[in-house]
Amino acid sequence: MPQLFFRYGAMSSGKTIEILKVAHNYEVQGRKIVLMTSGLDDRSGVGVVSSRIGLHRTAVAIDHDMNIFSYVKEENKKSLNIEHEPLACVLIDEAQFLTRQHVLQCTHIVDDLKIPVMAFGLKNDFQNHLFEGSENLLIFADKIEEMKTICHYCGHKATMNLRINNGVPVYEGEQVQIGGDESYYPVCRHHYFNPEK
C-alpha cells in the first residue's frame, strides 16, 4: 500500500544524500521516479538537488502555484504509455517549503494514483517554529522518521538549527534565508540557547 513518508532532520543530517540514494536505488532497478525540490532553494541553481558532499542532479522545481498532483498525474500517464508501468515513487527535497495545498496534493498522489511520496526536509526553522510544509507533513504523513545528526558544539544529538551571521548567532529575522554550513549550525537545545563563542 503506497504511503506518504516524511523524513526530517536538522541541517547536515544527510537528507539530500538520502534522497539521491533512494532515487538511484529505484532507477538502477529500471523504475521511473519523479524527483522534485523547492524552487526557493537556488544555492546550486533552481531545480537542482545538491548535497554538501558534492552529489547533485536536476529535479523539477516546485513553485508556490504548482499543482504537484496534476504534474505527477501527467508524468504517470506518460510512464504508462511508454514504459507500460506506473511511476514507482515521487521524491521531494526541501519539503519544509511546501504549502499546505502541496502537502494535500501529495496525499492525493498516494491515495488516488497509488504512488508513494517520500518528502525530506527540516522540521523547524531557526526560531524553532514549524515550517508550513513540515507542519502539514507531520499532520498528514503516514510514516514520519527523524534523520539524526550531531551538535556543532558538543556532539550530542542536534534537534535545532542555529542561524549564524559572521560567526554570531541570529535569533530574529525572516523565516526563510537560504544557506548552508556558512549560515546554519545543527545544534542541541543547550547550545541553541548557549552557543559557544
Phi, psi and chi 1 to 4 in degrees:
 res  aa     phi    psi   chi1   chi2   chi3   chi4
   1 MET       -  121.8 -173.8   76.3  175.8      -
   2 PRO   -61.3  149.2  -19.7   30.8      -      -
   3 GLN  -139.7  161.4  -66.5 -175.8  -47.0      -
   4 LEU   -97.4  118.4  173.3   56.9      -      -
   5 PHE  -106.1  141.1  -63.4   85.6      -      -
   6 PHE  -126.7  117.7  179.3   39.0      -      -
   7 ARG  -112.5  117.5  -67.7 -174.1  176.4  167.2
   8 TYR  -122.4  158.7   71.8   87.6      -      -
   9 GLY  -171.4  164.9      -      -      -      -
  10 ALA   -67.8  173.4      -      -      -      -
  11 MET   -54.1  146.1  -61.8  -69.3  -73.8      -
  12 SER    66.6   26.1  -59.4      -      -      -
  13 SER   -94.5    3.8   58.9      -      -      -
  14 GLY    88.1   21.1      -      -      -      -
  15 LYS   -62.1  -45.4  -61.7  178.7  -63.6  -63.5
  16 THR   -71.2  -38.2  -58.8      -      -      -
  17 ILE   -59.4  -42.2  -65.0  167.7      -      -
  18 GLU   -65.2  -42.9 -177.7   67.2   17.3      -
  19 ILE   -66.3  -37.7 -160.4  169.9      -      -
  20 LEU   -67.2  -36.5  -68.3  171.2      -      -
  21 LYS   -65.1  -44.6 -178.5 -178.9   87.1  173.1
  22 VAL   -61.8  -44.8  171.6      -      -      -
  23 ALA   -58.4  -46.3      -      -      -      -
  24 HIS   -60.7  -44.1  172.8   76.5      -      -
  25 ASN   -61.4  -42.0  -72.9  -15.6      -      -
  26 TYR   -64.0  -47.3  -87.5  108.9      -      -
  27 GLU   -70.8  -32.6  -69.2  170.9  -23.9      -
  28 VAL   -66.6  -21.9   81.7      -      -      -
  29 GLN   -89.0    4.0  -63.7  173.3   17.2      -
  30 GLY    79.2   19.6      -      -      -      -
  31 ARG  -100.2  140.8  -47.4 -147.5   40.8 -146.1
  32 LYS   -90.0  134.4 -173.1  165.9  169.3   47.9
  33 ILE  -127.3  165.4   57.0  112.0      -      -
  34 VAL  -115.6  123.0  171.1      -      -      -
  35 LEU  -105.4  125.5  178.8   62.3      -      -
  36 MET  -130.4  158.4  -51.1 -179.8   93.0      -
  37 THR  -152.2  163.1 -170.1      -      -      -
  38 SER   -66.8  138.5  169.8      -      -      -
  39 GLY   -71.8  -11.3      -      -      -      -
  40 LEU   -73.1  -33.4  -70.3  176.9      -      -
  41 ASP   -83.5  102.6 -171.2  -11.9      -      -
  42 ASP  -114.9   20.4   59.0   -0.5      -      -
  43 ARG   -57.1  -40.0  -74.5  174.0  -72.6  172.3
  44 SER  -109.7   10.7  -62.1      -      -      -
  45 GLY   111.7  150.1      -      -      -      -
  46 VAL   -68.1  133.6  175.1      -      -      -
  47 GLY    77.8   29.6      -      -      -      -
  48 VAL  -124.8  125.8  176.6      -      -      -
  49 VAL   -92.4  118.6  173.7      -      -      -
  50 SER  -137.6  127.5 -178.8      -      -      -
  51 SER   -95.1  162.7   76.0      -      -      -
  52 ARG   -67.5  -19.8  -73.2  174.4  175.4   74.5
  53 ILE   -91.1    5.7   64.1  168.6      -      -
  54 GLY   104.0   -6.2      -      -      -      -
  55 LEU   -77.0  139.8  -59.8  174.4      -      -
  56 HIS  -159.7  158.7   63.6  -83.5      -      -
  57 ARG  -162.8  159.6   62.0  179.9  -78.5 -177.8
  58 THR   -74.3  153.0   57.9      -      -      -
  59 ALA  -147.5  169.5      -      -      -      -
  60 VAL   -79.4  124.8  176.4      -      -      -
  61 ALA   -82.0  128.2      -      -      -      -
  62 ILE   -95.1  117.7  -58.8  169.0      -      -
  63 ASP  -100.6  173.9   64.6   28.3      -      -
  64 HIS   -56.7  -37.4 -173.3  -89.4      -      -
  65 ASP   -95.2    0.6  -62.1  -39.0      -      -
  66 MET   -68.0  140.4 -179.5  179.2 -168.2      -
  67 ASN   -98.7  101.5 -173.5  -45.1      -      -
  68 ILE   -64.0  -39.7  -60.9  172.4      -      -
  69 PHE   -59.9  -48.5  174.7   80.0      -      -
  70 SER   -61.7  -41.7  -64.4      -      -      -
  71 TYR   -62.1  -49.0  179.4   85.6      -      -
  72 VAL   -66.6  -36.7  170.5      -      -      -
  73 LYS   -59.7  -43.2 -174.4  176.5  179.5 -178.9
  74 GLU   -67.0  -42.6  -75.9  -55.4  -51.4      -
  75 GLU   -64.0  -35.1  -70.6  -59.6  -56.8      -
  76 ASN   -67.3  -39.8 -166.1   47.1      -      -
  77 LYS   -61.1  -43.9  -79.7 -176.6 -171.5  174.8
  78 LYS   -61.3  -43.4  -69.9  177.3 -167.5  173.3
  79 SER   -63.0  -40.9 -177.2      -      -      -
  80 LEU   -65.1  -38.5  -73.9  167.7      -      -
  81 ASN   -71.1  -38.6  -72.1  -21.7      -      -
  82 ILE   -92.6  -50.7  -62.7  167.4      -      -
  83 GLU   -92.7  -13.9  -51.6  -72.0  -20.8      -
  84 HIS    60.7   25.1  -54.6  -67.7      -      -
  85 GLU  -140.2  145.9  -74.9 -170.6   16.0      -
  86 PRO   -72.2  167.5   26.6  -32.5      -      -
  87 LEU   -59.4  142.8  -67.0  172.7      -      -
  88 ALA   -83.5  -31.9      -      -      -      -
  89 CYS  -169.3  152.4 -169.9      -      -      -
  90 VAL  -113.5  127.2  175.1      -      -      -
  91 LEU  -116.3  129.0  -58.3  168.2      -      -
  92 ILE  -125.9  119.5  -57.8  174.4      -      -
  93 ASP   -95.3  158.7 -162.4   25.6      -      -
  94 GLU    55.7   41.8  -56.9  -66.7  -13.4      -
  95 ALA   -66.8  -15.6      -      -      -      -
  96 GLN   -60.7  -23.9   70.0  -89.5   11.7      -
  97 PHE   -87.6    0.5  -63.6  134.5      -      -
  98 LEU   -67.0  154.1  -62.5  176.1      -      -
  99 THR   -90.4  170.1   65.0      -      -      -
 100 ARG   -57.9  -40.9 -179.8  179.2  176.6   88.2
 101 GLN   -61.8  -41.1  -81.3  -54.7  113.4      -
 102 HIS   -59.6  -44.2  -71.9  143.4      -      -
 103 VAL   -64.6  -41.9  173.4      -      -      -
 104 LEU   -63.2  -36.2  -69.2  172.0      -      -
 105 GLN   -63.9  -36.5  -69.5  160.4   10.6      -
 106 CYS   -63.1  -37.7  -71.2      -      -      -
 107 THR   -63.6  -35.3   66.8      -      -      -
 108 HIS   -71.8  -33.1  -69.9  -63.6      -      -
 109 ILE   -60.1  -44.5  -67.5  167.5      -      -
 110 VAL   -69.5  -50.9  171.9      -      -      -
 111 ASP   -77.4  -37.5  -62.3  -20.9      -      -
 112 ASP   -96.0  -39.8  -58.6  -18.9      -      -
 113 LEU   -93.6  -11.4  -59.2  178.8      -      -
 114 LYS    61.6   38.4  -51.5  -59.4 -176.9 -157.4
 115 ILE  -116.2  125.9  -60.3  169.0      -      -
 116 PRO   -66.2  146.2   14.9  -19.6      -      -
 117 VAL  -123.7  127.7  176.0      -      -      -
 118 MET  -117.2  115.8  -60.6  177.3   74.6      -
 119 ALA  -110.0  135.2      -      -      -      -
 120 PHE  -123.5  133.6  -65.3   74.9      -      -
 121 GLY  -177.9 -178.9      -      -      -      -
 122 LEU   -75.5  152.9  -60.8  171.0      -      -
 123 LYS   -91.5  -52.6 -178.4 -179.1   68.2  169.0
 124 ASN  -120.9  154.1   39.6  -57.8      -      -
 125 ASP   -86.0 -171.3   65.7   18.0      -      -
 126 PHE   -71.2  -13.7   78.2  106.3      -      -
 127 GLN  -102.1    7.2  -67.3  179.5  -46.3      -
 128 ASN    64.7   37.8  -69.6  -47.4      -      -
 129 HIS  -103.9  148.1  -60.7  129.7      -      -
 130 LEU   -70.5  141.4  -66.8  173.3      -      -
 131 PHE   -72.2  155.2  -75.2   96.6      -      -
 132 GLU   -58.7  -46.9  179.6  179.3   -2.1      -
 133 GLY   -62.4  -43.8      -      -      -      -
 134 SER   -65.2  -43.9  -54.7      -      -      -
 135 GLU   -56.7  -45.0  177.7 -179.3    9.7      -
 136 ASN   -74.8  -31.5  -74.4  -77.7      -      -
 137 LEU   -67.5  -37.7  -76.3  161.6      -      -
 138 LEU   -62.9  -31.0  -71.5  168.5      -      -
 139 ILE   -77.2  -46.5  -67.1  168.4      -      -
 140 PHE  -101.3  -14.4  -67.4  106.9      -      -
 141 ALA   -68.1  144.6      -      -      -      -
 142 ASP   -76.9  -36.1  -60.6  -63.6      -      -
 143 LYS  -134.2  135.3  -71.9 -161.1  174.8  168.5
 144 ILE  -126.1  132.0  -61.2  165.5      -      -
 145 GLU  -136.9  133.2  178.3 -175.6  -24.7      -
 146 GLU   -88.8  133.3 -179.6 -177.8   18.4      -
 147 MET  -101.1  122.6  -62.1 -177.3   67.5      -
 148 LYS   -94.6  150.1  -63.0  174.4  179.3   68.6
 149 THR  -146.9  177.4 -168.4      -      -      -
 150 ILE  -108.7  156.0   58.4  172.9      -      -
 151 CYS   -64.0  137.4  175.5      -      -      -
 152 HIS   -56.8  -30.3  175.4   80.9      -      -
 153 TYR   -97.4  -41.1  -63.7  107.8      -      -
 154 CYS  -123.6  -13.3   69.4      -      -      -
 155 GLY    89.0   -4.1      -      -      -      -
 156 HIS   -73.2  171.4  -72.1  105.5      -      -
 157 LYS   -62.3  131.3 -174.4  174.3  101.1  165.6
 158 ALA   -90.1  133.2      -      -      -      -
 159 THR  -126.5   -4.0   57.8      -      -      -
 160 MET  -133.3  163.1  -59.4  178.2 -179.0      -
 161 ASN  -117.8  117.1  -55.8  -62.5      -      -
 162 LEU   -96.6  118.7 -177.6   63.6      -      -
 163 ARG   -79.0  136.3 -176.0  179.5  -74.8  175.0
 164 ILE  -123.8  138.2  -60.7  -64.4      -      -
 165 ASN  -132.2  112.1 -174.9    7.8      -      -
 166 ASN    53.5   41.7  -65.3  -40.2      -      -
 167 GLY    81.6    0.0      -      -      -      -
 168 VAL  -108.8  130.8  177.8      -      -      -
 169 PRO   -62.1  142.4  -21.4   31.7      -      -
 170 VAL  -122.8  130.0  176.9      -      -      -
 171 TYR  -118.8   -0.6  -64.2   96.1      -      -
 172 GLU  -132.0  154.3  -64.8 -178.9   -0.1      -
 173 GLY   137.1 -174.8      -      -      -      -
 174 GLU   -65.3  145.7  -65.7  -66.3  -40.8      -
 175 GLN   -61.3  -43.2 -177.8 -179.2   49.9      -
 176 VAL  -100.5  116.8  176.6      -      -      -
 177 GLN  -140.0  105.0  176.6 -175.6  -52.9      -
 178 ILE   -67.3  130.8  -55.8  -59.7      -      -
 179 GLY  -174.4  169.9      -      -      -      -
 180 GLY  -121.8 -136.2      -      -      -      -
 181 ASP   -60.7  -25.5  -65.8  -24.9      -      -
 182 GLU   -76.3  -17.0   78.2  -69.6  -14.4      -
 183 SER  -115.3  -20.0  -58.9      -      -      -
 184 TYR  -140.3  140.7  -65.5   95.9      -      -
 185 TYR  -115.4  137.3  -65.2  160.1      -      -
 186 PRO   -76.6  130.3   27.3  -31.0      -      -
 187 VAL  -139.5  158.2  -66.4      -      -      -
 188 CYS   -79.5  170.6   66.0      -      -      -
 189 ARG   -60.3  -43.9 -177.6  177.9   57.7 -119.3
 190 HIS   -57.9  -48.4  171.2   74.9      -      -
 191 HIS   -79.1  -13.7  -77.3  111.4      -      -
 192 TYR   -64.5  -44.6  176.6   82.1      -      -
 193 PHE   -86.4  -19.7  -67.0  108.4      -      -
 194 ASN  -133.9   63.6  -56.2  -78.3      -      -
 195 PRO   -66.6  143.0   23.2  -31.4      -      -
 196 GLU   -77.7  143.7  -64.2  177.1    4.8      -
 197 LYS   -80.5      -  -56.2  -63.4 -176.5 -121.3
